[in-house]
Amino acid sequence: MSVRTIDIGEPFFTLRLIETEASFPISGKVILLNLADHPLTIKDQNLPSLSSVIVKDTAITNVTRALVIERFADYPDEDSLMSKVRTLWPSAYDVRGEERLRGIAHYMSPKIWINQLGLTLYHSASVPLNVGLHKFHDFCPEPGFREVHTQIVGFGKMQQCHERDIDTLYLEEPMAPGTTHRPMYDAAGNYPWHQFETITPSIFMAVEMLPEGVLPPSL
């Protein structure tokens, strides 16, 4: 049994990784993401694997592995919040150096790896974002890499395309605070062309899960 506090979102958000707890009390309003391969329970309802909801002042049970994001609803002035975020988080291009991120108003928190689990928060400041369609994750060439994204502040959409062209869009999922899009990878870990696009300026979390035996990158 353990509860680990993760500080990558500070001073704006507090993240807690909860593992192997029969029951865990939730105080206030939080985003809850189930990271286990089987459901956890909220009252009499199941929360499936890699799904998230907003919960408030209740207990969650049968928790194998879950992540809680606190204080996401504490900011009535979201423009002010995001302005402060931009003073502390560097641009994603400066950190990652990917050409598709050059000149894009896209910022990132520090990144943390906890064994095979990677967590990063991102702030997308412009509408549209135009972050660029992608399908490969070069830091993990091994099959079985999994990734989902959870919306924290603002609204967005996760888009999937047949080709590296937004005109070939075939699936789009709205992203509101507390939403995690459905996994888009197949059994071998192959991804379609995809991107996150803003509806409003946004903050979201990327959740990366490496297959067993693959070492986390040094980022």
C-alpha positions in Angstrom: 0.0 0.0 0.0 1.4 3.4 -0.9 0.5 7.0 -1.8 3.2 8.9 -3.6 3.0 12.7 -4.1 4.4 13.8 -7.5 5.5 17.4 -7.8 5.7 18.0 -11.6 2.5 20.1 -11.5 3.5 22.3 -8.6 2.7 25.0 -7.7 -0.4 24.7 -9.8 -1.6 21.1 -9.3 -0.8 18.2 -7.0 -0.6 14.7 -8.3 -0.8 11.6 -6.2 -0.1 8.0 -7.3 -2.1 5.5 -5.3 -1.2 1.9 -5.3 -2.7 -1.2 -3.7 -5.3 0.5 -1.5 -8.5 -1.3 -0.6 -10.1 2.0 0.1 -8.8 5.6 -0.4 -10.7 8.8 0.7 -11.1 11.6 -1.8 -11.3 15.1 -0.3 -12.5 17.9 -2.5 -12.9 17.8 -6.3 -10.2 15.8 -8.2 -9.6 14.1 -11.5 -9.2 10.3 -11.0 -7.4 8.2 -13.7 -7.4 4.4 -13.3 -3.9 3.1 -14.3 -4.6 -0.5 -13.5 -5.5 -3.2 -16.1 -8.9 -3.8 -14.3 -11.6 -1.5 -12.9 -11.6 0.3 -9.6 -14.8 1.2 -7.8 -16.6 4.5 -7.0 -19.5 3.7 -4.8 -21.3 1.1 -6.9 -19.8 2.0 -10.2 -16.7 0.7 -11.9 -14.1 2.9 -13.6 -12.4 0.9 -16.3 -8.7 0.8 -17.1 -7.2 4.0 -18.6 -10.5 5.9 -18.0 -10.9 9.0 -15.9 -13.7 11.0 -14.2 -14.1 13.9 -11.7 -14.9 12.7 -8.2 -15.6 14.7 -5.1 -15.7 13.9 -1.4 -16.1 10.1 -1.6 -14.1 7.0 -1.2 -12.7 4.9 -4.0 -12.1 1.2 -3.5 -10.3 -1.8 -5.1 -7.5 0.5 -6.2 -4.5 -1.3 -7.7 -3.0 1.8 -9.4 -4.6 5.2 -9.9 -3.6 8.8 -10.3 -5.3 11.7 -8.6 -4.9 15.3 -9.9 -5.8 17.8 -7.2 -6.6 21.6 -7.4 -7.5 21.5 -11.1 -10.8 23.3 -10.3 -9.3 26.0 -8.1 -8.8 28.6 -10.8 -11.8 30.8 -11.7 -9.5 32.9 -13.9 -8.0 30.3 -16.3 -6.2 33.0 -18.4 -4.3 34.1 -15.3 -3.4 30.5 -14.4 -2.0 29.8 -17.9 -0.1 33.0 -18.0 1.7 31.9 -14.8 2.3 28.5 -16.3 4.1 30.0 -19.3 6.5 31.8 -17.0 7.6 28.5 -15.4 7.3 25.8 -18.1 9.6 25.9 -21.1 8.4 25.4 -24.7 8.0 21.8 -25.7 10.2 22.6 -28.8 13.1 23.8 -26.5 12.9 20.6 -24.5 12.2 18.0 -27.2 13.6 19.6 -30.3 10.9 18.1 -32.6 10.6 20.1 -35.8 6.7 19.8 -35.7 6.8 21.8 -32.4 8.9 24.7 -33.7 7.2 28.0 -33.2 4.2 26.3 -31.6 2.7 27.8 -28.3 3.1 24.5 -26.5 4.7 24.3 -23.1 5.6 21.4 -20.8 6.2 20.6 -17.2 9.2 18.6 -15.9 8.8 14.9 -16.8 8.9 12.0 -14.4 9.4 8.3 -14.9 8.2 5.9 -12.2 9.5 2.6 -13.5 7.6 2.1 -16.8 5.2 5.0 -16.2 6.0 8.4 -17.6 4.0 11.6 -16.7 4.2 15.1 -18.2 1.8 18.0 -18.1 1.4 20.2 -21.2 0.0 23.7 -21.8 -1.3 24.5 -25.2 -1.7 28.2 -25.5 -3.1 29.0 -29.0 -6.3 28.2 -30.8 -5.7 26.4 -33.1 -2.6 24.7 -31.8 -1.4 23.1 -35.0 1.0 20.8 -33.1 1.2 18.4 -36.0 0.0 14.9 -36.8 2.4 12.1 -35.6 2.3 8.3 -35.2 5.8 7.3 -34.0 7.4 7.6 -30.6 11.1 7.4 -31.4 12.2 7.1 -27.7 10.4 3.7 -27.6 10.9 1.7 -30.8 9.9 -1.5 -29.1 6.3 -2.8 -29.7 3.9 -2.4 -26.9 4.3 1.3 -26.0 1.0 2.8 -24.7 0.0 6.4 -24.3 -3.2 8.3 -23.4 -3.9 11.9 -22.5 -6.1 13.4 -19.7 -7.6 16.9 -20.0 -7.0 19.0 -16.9 -8.0 22.6 -17.8 -9.8 24.0 -20.9 -11.2 22.0 -23.8 -9.6 20.2 -26.7 -10.0 17.3 -29.1 -8.0 14.2 -29.9 -7.9 13.6 -33.6 -7.1 10.5 -35.7 -6.4 10.5 -39.4 -5.8 8.0 -42.2 -2.8 10.0 -43.4 -0.6 12.8 -42.3 -3.2 15.2 -43.4 -6.0 16.6 -41.3 -8.4 16.4 -44.3 -8.2 12.6 -43.8 -9.7 12.8 -40.3 -11.8 9.8 -39.4 -12.2 10.0 -35.6 -12.4 12.9 -33.1 -12.9 12.8 -29.4 -13.9 15.9 -27.4 -11.7 16.5 -24.3 -13.1 18.3 -21.3 -11.6 18.5 -17.8 -11.5 15.0 -16.4 -11.7 13.3 -19.8 -9.2 10.7 -21.0 -9.5 9.7 -24.6 -9.9 6.0 -25.5 -6.6 4.2 -26.2 -5.9 4.4 -30.0 -3.1 1.8 -30.3 -3.6 -1.7 -31.5 -2.4 -4.9 -29.9 1.1 -4.4 -31.4 1.4 -0.8 -30.2 0.8 0.7 -33.6 -0.8 4.2 -33.7 -2.7 6.1 -36.4 -1.7 9.6 -37.4 -3.0 11.6 -34.4 -2.8 15.0 -32.7 -4.2 17.0 -29.8 -6.0 20.1 -31.0 -7.2 23.0 -28.8 -10.8 24.2 -28.6 -9.7 26.7 -25.9 -6.2 27.2 -24.4 -5.6 24.0 -22.4 -3.6 22.0 -19.9 -3.5 18.2 -20.3 -1.4 15.3 -19.0 0.4 12.8 -21.2 0.6 9.3 -19.7 3.2 7.1 -21.3 3.6 3.4 -20.4 6.6 1.5 -21.6 6.5 -2.3 -22.2 8.3 -4.4 -19.6 12.1 -4.5 -20.1 12.3 -1.2 -21.9 14.3 1.4 -19.9 12.9 4.9 -19.7 14.7 7.5 -21.8 16.9 10.0 -20.0 14.4 12.9 -20.6 
